Amino acid sequence: MVAAYLGLVPSLYASGQTSVKGGITKHGNKHLRWLLHLCAGALMRTRQDTALKRWAVRLSERIGRKKAKSAIARKLATIMWAVWRRHTAFEPRIPVAQIAA
């Protein structure tokens, strides 16, 4: 929901049997969208090993760095919304191997 408000969802053109997905819609607050993209880039460069970073690295290898940054920004917006709605702190999941060490 919040990702659509910020314009981080893919655009869709559909007519009859034709359905074409495009780039992100870019609706909403462009400054917040820009900040989320900055955070996505920082997440990909951080040294801390979390489940979110491992997902981001795998995604960037699969679909490319630029598209992955938009997908990561969307996930960060969803996480931000969930944390705000639940009134909790964000607790990143650290791999079990690091906890045991």
Buried (B, 14 or more C-beta within 10 A) or exposed (E): EBBEBBBBBEEEEEEEEEEEEEEBBEBBEEEBBEEBBEBBBEBBEEEEBBEBBEBBBEBBEEEEEEBBBBBBBBBBBBBBBEEEEEEEEEEEEEEEEEEEE
